[in-house]
Amino acid sequence: MMAAWFIWLTQCSICLCVLYGFYKCLCGASTLFGFNRKVMLWGLAVCLCLPLGRWTTEREMPVQRPLQEWSEMLAEAWPETVVAVEAQPEAVEVRRAEGTGVRLLAFLPVVYAVGAGAVCLFYGVCYVRLWRLVRRGSRVRRDGWTEILTDEPVGAFSVGRYVVMNCREYQAYPLIRLHEQMHVRCGHTWDEVLMQVLTVLFWFHPLAWLLRKELREQHEFQADERVLQQGIDAKTYQILLVRKSVGAKAWAMASGFRHCSLKKRVTMMLRKRTNQWRRLGLLMALPLAGGTAWLFARPETSVLRLQEAVAAMEMPDVVSADTVSAERRYVQVEDGPNVYDIVINDKGAVYIDLWGRRYKRRGQVESLDGVVDVLSASLVKHYAQLQQAFKKGKAFTVRISTRVETKESDLQTVEKSIGEAVRKAVAELSSSHPAGEVQQLLKINMVYNEPRNFKWRP
């Protein structure tokens, strides 16, 4: 669970980088403020949801490898937690031994939690100050919002359905009051809440804070535009902006009259309106999202991929006459910790773990004795994982892949070696676990992928 969380954070961080670049190119100088705001919000939704998909690719490309290695490192540092039960002390010991593989990553959750907690504390303090101010002020209810008038020297701002202003400014500056009303009507507070959640989750990511800043600027531009649409003279409004431009940001979660750069706001008021055809640029988001999903894709651990790798390594010149009998049942099973892959080529060579992900052997050719030793040792070592898979209804399975030229005799010999390996593992595990449970969990279940004939050469 911990590994999956940090993999999700990593992939979302990459998505935020893509979103920021796309947003600056498409919306940086645009006066379509409502459109820009929607691009930002929908873009954030895509960034958070895109890594949740299960994307696969036929082959692993070099650009994908760094992310895959990082994911594998996280998965090795935090394997699935196994609940210890009576008469199963070894299960916990196995998982603990594997979890010490990457010691430095053990501190990562602590650092992340401290950073997220600090940001939460900051927002919490701001909310407490805000609601104390709202509670002390006098209320004037309007149609759709409530005005909070206070004697404290605060700049005008809005949050939720509240418009907070100093009593003197309330009487002297009706345009400021109108500006804050536009924030309320547009619902900018809820955007700000979303960005606060984003900055809590991604407090370590600079672009999360920059995206929050960009969205707040769009809020101000949109509120200014709505004010001018009420028939207010632009020069009068700009002079008011200059007079009120001095001051600090008082409330982290509020939409304030002075929260945006004066120069940017005036520039946007004077800028020529952006052509509506600019919206078509949003179509560029489709290839960007597709490319990002491809970057997150994991290479298929399918039979085709395994057998292609075997064919590439061996390149036989002679084709044998005997073939695997057609009576074998071919079953497609989902990859998982309960599935063990064994590949047999036309010369009887046996390959285990072509990619080095389970046994760290990366396609080493095994003898029949080697199959027994490696497979039995792995079953003992990963018994805790098999228990977890078994609880989820996934049975221990040996998946055998062959070529059409593989001899029947070679396949039968490997099948016997598999049976011997399972019996050896059962005998060893029965000394520390209930024998009946071990025999039920490690019941031999061999499935076969349909043999293939490779005609290409690398």
TAQUI-V976552 format. One record per residue. N is the residue number from 1. RES is the residue in one letter. OMEGA is omega in degrees with one decimal (NA if undefined). Layout:
# TAQUI-V976552
n-><N:N>
res-><RES:RES>
omega-><OMEGA:OMEGA>
This chain:
# TAQUI-V976552
n-><1:2:3:4:5:6:7:8:9:10:11:12:13:14:15:16:17:18:19:20:21:22:23:24:25:26:27:28:29:30:31:32:33:34:35:36:37:38:39:40:41:42:43:44:45:46:47:48:49:50:51:52:53:54:55:56:57:58:59:60:61:62:63:64:65:66:67:68:69:70:71:72:73:74:75:76:77:78:79:80:81:82:83:84:85:86:87:88:89:90:91:92:93:94:95:96:97:98:99:100:101:102:103:104:105:106:107:108:109:110:111:112:113:114:115:116:117:118:119:120:121:122:123:124:125:126:127:128:129:130:131:132:133:134:135:136:137:138:139:140:141:142:143:144:145:146:147:148:149:150:151:152:153:154:155:156:157:158:159:160:161:162:163:164:165:166:167:168:169:170:171:172:173:174:175:176:177:178:179:180:181:182:183:184:185:186:187:188:189:190:191:192:193:194:195:196:197:198:199:200:201:202:203:204:205:206:207:208:209:210:211:212:213:214:215:216:217:218:219:220:221:222:223:224:225:226:227:228:229:230:231:232:233:234:235:236:237:238:239:240:241:242:243:244:245:246:247:248:249:250:251:252:253:254:255:256:257:258:259:260:261:262:263:264:265:266:267:268:269:270:271:272:273:274:275:276:277:278:279:280:281:282:283:284:285:286:287:288:289:290:291:292:293:294:295:296:297:298:299:300:301:302:303:304:305:306:307:308:309:310:311:312:313:314:315:316:317:318:319:320:321:322:323:324:325:326:327:328:329:330:331:332:333:334:335:336:337:338:339:340:341:342:343:344:345:346:347:348:349:350:351:352:353:354:355:356:357:358:359:360:361:362:363:364:365:366:367:368:369:370:371:372:373:374:375:376:377:378:379:380:381:382:383:384:385:386:387:388:389:390:391:392:393:394:395:396:397:398:399:400:401:402:403:404:405:406:407:408:409:410:411:412:413:414:415:416:417:418:419:420:421:422:423:424:425:426:427:428:429:430:431:432:433:434:435:436:437:438:439:440:441:442:443:444:445:446:447:448:449:450:451:452:453:454:455:456:457:458>
res-><M:M:A:A:W:F:I:W:L:T:Q:C:S:I:C:L:C:V:L:Y:G:F:Y:K:C:L:C:G:A:S:T:L:F:G:F:N:R:K:V:M:L:W:G:L:A:V:C:L:C:L:P:L:G:R:W:T:T:E:R:E:M:P:V:Q:R:P:L:Q:E:W:S:E:M:L:A:E:A:W:P:E:T:V:V:A:V:E:A:Q:P:E:A:V:E:V:R:R:A:E:G:T:G:V:R:L:L:A:F:L:P:V:V:Y:A:V:G:A:G:A:V:C:L:F:Y:G:V:C:Y:V:R:L:W:R:L:V:R:R:G:S:R:V:R:R:D:G:W:T:E:I:L:T:D:E:P:V:G:A:F:S:V:G:R:Y:V:V:M:N:C:R:E:Y:Q:A:Y:P:L:I:R:L:H:E:Q:M:H:V:R:C:G:H:T:W:D:E:V:L:M:Q:V:L:T:V:L:F:W:F:H:P:L:A:W:L:L:R:K:E:L:R:E:Q:H:E:F:Q:A:D:E:R:V:L:Q:Q:G:I:D:A:K:T:Y:Q:I:L:L:V:R:K:S:V:G:A:K:A:W:A:M:A:S:G:F:R:H:C:S:L:K:K:R:V:T:M:M:L:R:K:R:T:N:Q:W:R:R:L:G:L:L:M:A:L:P:L:A:G:G:T:A:W:L:F:A:R:P:E:T:S:V:L:R:L:Q:E:A:V:A:A:M:E:M:P:D:V:V:S:A:D:T:V:S:A:E:R:R:Y:V:Q:V:E:D:G:P:N:V:Y:D:I:V:I:N:D:K:G:A:V:Y:I:D:L:W:G:R:R:Y:K:R:R:G:Q:V:E:S:L:D:G:V:V:D:V:L:S:A:S:L:V:K:H:Y:A:Q:L:Q:Q:A:F:K:K:G:K:A:F:T:V:R:I:S:T:R:V:E:T:K:E:S:D:L:Q:T:V:E:K:S:I:G:E:A:V:R:K:A:V:A:E:L:S:S:S:H:P:A:G:E:V:Q:Q:L:L:K:I:N:M:V:Y:N:E:P:R:N:F:K:W:R:P>
omega-><179.3:178.8:179.5:-179.7:-177.7:172.8:177.4:178.0:-179.7:-178.5:176.7:178.6:176.2:178.3:179.0:176.7:178.8:-179.7:-177.8:178.5:179.3:-178.5:-178.7:-179.9:-175.1:-169.1:-173.9:-177.3:-175.8:174.5:175.0:-168.2:177.4:177.0:179.0:179.3:179.1:177.3:-179.7:-175.0:178.7:176.7:177.5:178.2:178.1:-179.8:-177.6:-175.1:-175.4:179.6:-179.2:179.2:177.0:-176.1:179.0:177.2:-175.2:-179.9:179.3:178.4:-178.8:-178.4:179.4:-170.9:-179.5:179.4:178.5:179.0:177.5:178.8:179.1:178.5:178.1:179.5:178.6:-178.5:-179.1:175.2:-178.4:-179.3:178.6:179.5:-178.4:176.7:-178.3:179.4:176.7:-179.3:-175.9:-177.6:-179.1:-178.0:179.4:-177.2:-179.6:-179.9:179.2:-177.2:179.7:-177.5:-178.8:-171.2:-175.8:-178.5:179.5:-179.6:-175.8:178.7:-180.0:180.0:-179.9:-178.9:178.8:179.2:179.4:178.1:179.0:178.6:177.4:179.7:178.7:179.3:179.5:177.8:179.3:179.3:178.5:178.2:-178.3:-175.7:171.8:178.3:179.6:-178.3:-178.3:-175.3:176.2:-173.2:173.4:-175.9:177.1:179.6:177.7:177.8:178.9:178.4:178.0:-178.4:-176.5:176.2:-179.4:-177.8:-179.5:173.3:-179.3:175.4:178.7:175.9:-175.7:177.5:-178.5:169.6:-175.4:-178.7:170.5:-175.9:-179.2:179.1:-179.7:179.7:-172.0:-172.7:178.8:179.3:176.5:177.9:179.0:178.7:-179.9:176.4:177.8:174.6:-178.7:-177.8:-179.4:179.4:-176.6:-179.0:-177.2:171.8:-179.0:176.9:177.5:-179.7:175.7:176.6:-179.9:-178.4:172.8:-179.4:-175.0:-178.6:-177.6:-172.3:-179.3:-176.8:174.8:178.7:177.8:176.7:175.9:178.0:179.5:-179.2:178.5:176.0:177.4:175.4:-179.3:178.8:-178.5:178.0:176.9:179.7:179.8:177.9:-179.6:177.5:177.1:179.5:-179.9:178.3:-175.3:-178.3:177.9:-179.0:179.5:176.8:177.5:177.7:179.5:-178.3:-175.6:-174.3:-178.3:178.3:-177.4:175.7:-173.3:-171.3:-172.3:-174.2:-173.8:172.7:-173.7:-177.5:-175.3:-175.4:-176.5:179.8:179.2:-177.8:-179.4:-177.6:178.8:179.5:-179.6:176.9:-176.8:-174.6:176.7:-176.5:179.9:179.3:-178.1:178.4:178.7:-179.2:-179.7:176.7:178.8:178.6:178.2:179.1:-177.8:177.6:177.8:178.0:178.6:178.1:178.5:177.0:177.3:178.1:-179.3:-174.1:176.1:178.5:-179.5:172.5:-176.5:179.6:-178.7:-177.7:179.3:-177.0:175.8:178.1:177.6:-179.8:-179.9:-177.2:-170.5:-178.9:-177.5:178.0:-176.3:178.1:-179.6:-177.5:-176.9:178.8:176.7:-176.4:-176.1:-177.5:-179.8:178.9:-178.7:-175.4:174.9:178.9:-179.6:177.8:179.1:-179.6:179.6:-175.6:178.6:-177.2:174.2:-177.0:180.0:-179.9:-174.2:179.4:179.9:177.7:-176.2:179.1:176.6:173.5:-177.8:-173.6:175.5:-174.5:-180.0:-175.9:-177.4:-177.8:173.0:170.0:178.8:178.4:-176.1:168.5:179.0:175.5:178.2:177.1:-179.8:-176.0:-176.1:-176.9:179.6:178.8:179.2:179.1:178.1:-176.7:-174.9:-178.7:178.6:176.4:178.9:176.2:179.7:178.4:-179.4:178.1:178.7:177.6:-179.0:-176.1:173.3:-173.5:171.0:-177.3:-175.5:178.8:-178.8:168.1:-179.5:-179.5:-178.7:-178.0:176.9:-179.3:178.1:179.6:-179.7:178.2:178.7:177.6:177.0:178.7:177.6:177.8:178.4:179.0:179.7:178.8:178.2:179.1:179.3:-179.9:-178.9:-177.8:-177.9:178.0:-178.0:179.4:176.7:-174.7:179.8:179.6:-179.1:-178.9:178.3:-176.5:-176.4:173.8:-172.5:178.5:-177.7:175.2:-172.7:171.8:-177.8:-178.2:-179.7:176.8:-176.6:-178.3:-177.9:175.5:-179.5:NA>
